[in-house]
Each structure stands twice: as C-alpha cells, then as structure tokens.
C-alpha cells in the first residue's frame, strides 16, 4: 500500500531521499512512498517496454524508458515515475543526466497494482496529460484491460480480444492486448 506524507516537500528534499529499493513520487507537494512491484506487475511492464522498444528501434525518434523520473511541476512540486514511458530523442538530449526530465513524457504507462486506488490513478493520468503527455496507458493485469487516455480526457477501454493502436503518438504501432498478459513473458 502506498504511504503519503502531506507536508510540502521541496525538489532538493526529494532528491536527497534514500535509494533503498522503495519508489518515491511527489504529488502536489505530498511525498508518496510505494512498495516494490509484485512479479506480475514487473512482467507486464517488461512486456510493454519490449513492445515499445521493438517499434522504436525500427522507427526511431524516441526511446522507451523504464521508471524514469519526470518533473511535472515545480509549484506545487510533482515528480512522477511511470512504469514505462516514451520520450523523444530531442528531450533526452536536452536533459542533464543528473536531473529529472522536465515535463511529462510523450507516452506514460502505468501498470496497476492491487494497492493503487482509482482516485490516485485518476490524479496521475490528469497530471501527465496536463503536463503534456499525448497518451497515457493504464494497464490492469487483473482484468487484462488497458485504459487509453488522450488530451481530450476521454478513455478508451480495450480488453484482451482487441488491439492497442497508439494512433498519431506512435504511427504504425499496434499490438494485441492479450500479448501483454501472455504466459510467454514468464519464459522469455
């Protein structure tokens, strides 16, 4: 279960948090501490990352990243770390290796854990879109569904019988939703 500390946190304080295997994010000044992901979460995030990396290796222009830190807002401080993200090469080059990426990724992917609340996920989606994401994918391993959000804030819900198409965000990218949840990822 995520723990939230509501005392306003500064970017300097956030940067000094210990790297003890626990994930930290900041939402509007409040520190959120999350336990490490369970194995299914990790496998699904890896499947998303691999699919995006394969596409981007052929098409270029961006990179798929695991758990990168994004500074969405300085006031109030909001730093998010999506499970997987896509960031343009130009923005990668413009970011100092010792800093967080300014603004939201072009695509943010959150894999839902049992401890995630609907309200917290809604806030994350809104923060990514408000800060410039072109799409946010919220992946639900337990129901084998993906909710796709675009700047118009309308969600498209895809189940395992459908195909995920990234539209204008990643022209030509598509994959079967079922492939993200296949047993094959445990053996690959």
N, C-alpha and C positions, 0 to 999 in steps of 0.2 A: 504494500500500500504506500502511496506517495505521502510524504510529510511536507507540510507547508509552514514556513515561518514567515509571518507577515510584517516584521519590522523591515522598513525600506532598506534595501541593500544597494551599495554602490558597485560600479563596474570593477573598481580596484579590489573591493572586498570579495566579490565573486571570483576574480582571477586568482585570489590567494587561497581559495578553498582547496583542501587536500584532495589529491587524486587517489582515493582509497578504494577504487572499484565501484563507487556509488556515483550514479549520474545526478548532476545538478542542473537545474534550469532556473530562470528568474522570470516571473510573470508579473509585470507592472509593479516591480519592486519587491515582490514576495519570493523568497527562496523556496524552491520545490526540490526535495530530495527523493529520488526514486530508487527502488531496489534494482539489482541487475535483472536482465530479462531471463525468462524461462526458455527452455530449449526450443519449443515450437516457435516462439516469437523470433528467436535467432535464425531458425531455418527459413521462416517466411521472409524476414528482412534480407537474408542472403539471396533467396530466390529473386526478389525484386531487384536487388543490387546487380546480380549477374545478368538478368534480362536487360536492364538499362545499360550496363557496361557493354554487352554484346552489340546493342543497337548503336551506341555512341562510338564504339570502335570503328564501325563502318561509316557513320555519318559525321563524326567529329563535331567541333564547335562547343562542346561541353563535356563535363566529367560527372560521373555518378559517384557520390561520396557516402561512406557510412558515418553516421553520427557526428557530422561537422557542426561547429558552433556558429550560430547566426545572431548578430546583434540587431534585433528588430527595432529597438527603441532605446534611446539614452534617458529619456524623461517621460514617463517613468521607465526605469530600466526593465527591458525584456530581452532575455537571451534564451533562445530555443535551440534544441539539438534533435532534429528529426532523425528517425531511424535510418532513412536513406534520403538523399537529396540530389538534385541535378543543378549544377552551377556552370555558367558559361565560362569558357576559357578566358575571355577578357576580364571577367570579375575575379577569376582565380589569380591571374597575373597582377591585378590591381590590389590584391590583399597581401599584406605582410604576413609571413609565416608565423609570427608570434602574436598575431591579432585574431579577433573573430571576424567573420565576414560581415560587412555592413549590409543591412537589409536582408530580405528573405531570399531563399533560393528560388530559381525559376519553377522547380517542382519540389514539393516537400511530401514525404511519405511517412506516415505514422502507422506502425503496426500496433494494434490494440492489445493490451494486456488485461487480464482479469481485474487488476486493481485500478484501471483507468475509468474515470466517471464520464458519463455523457457530457456533463457540463464542462469538464476540463478539456475534453476533445473539441467541443464547440468553440471554446475560447482559443485554443491553439489554431484551429482552422481559420478563425476570424483574424487572428494576429498575423498568420502567414499571408493571407490574401490582402489584408490592409497594408502590409509591408512590401507587397509587390509580387508575390507568387502568382504564376499563371495558372497553376493547378495544385491541388492538394489531394492526395490519395489517402484515405483512412481504410486500412486493411483489417478485417475482422477474421482472424484464423478460426474462431469457434463456430462461426456461421458460414465461413468460406464466401464472404462477400467483400466487395470494395465499394466505398462511397467516394465518388469523384466530385470535387468541388472546383468551381471556376470563379472568376471575379464577380459574376452575377449572383453568387452565393447559393445558387440552386444546386442541389445534389442529384447526381445520377447514381443509382444503386445497381451494381452488377453482381450477379451470382455466378456460381461455378460453371454454368452452362453457357455463359456469354464471353465475349472478347473485350478486353481492355484496349481502347484506342486513345492515344494521347492527343489526337487532333492536331491543331496548329502548334502546340507546345513542342511536340516531337514528331514532325510529319513522317508518316510511314511506320511509326512504332505501333505494334499491336501484339498482343499475346493472349492466349486463353487464360481466363481467370483460374481455371482448375489447375493449370501448370504451377501456380504459386503454392498450391497446397498439396501437390503430389507427393507420394511416399518416396519418389525417386530422389528427392533432395536430401533425404537422410543418407543415401548411399553414394551420392556424387561427390 
